[in-house]
Amino acid sequence: MENFNREYDALGANRNARKLYQTMELDAKVQNCNDRMERLSQPQAPVISRRGFWGWWRRLWRWVRQKRQK
């Protein structure tokens, strides 16, 4: 949820910047804002850290070994 709020803030900042650049007739800057807004609106794949994966794997392996010992 926290990332969603950050993305929403970033989109708002880019909208404000785009309006300012349009007023100043800086077309290249307007296009940069449009590109950033497009990237921000696309869904992002979740990032899984290696440490998180291996921690999960160790817990799973311990659980399997416990079940085999019983």
Order of alpha helices (4+ residues) and beta strands (2+ residues): alpha-alpha-alpha
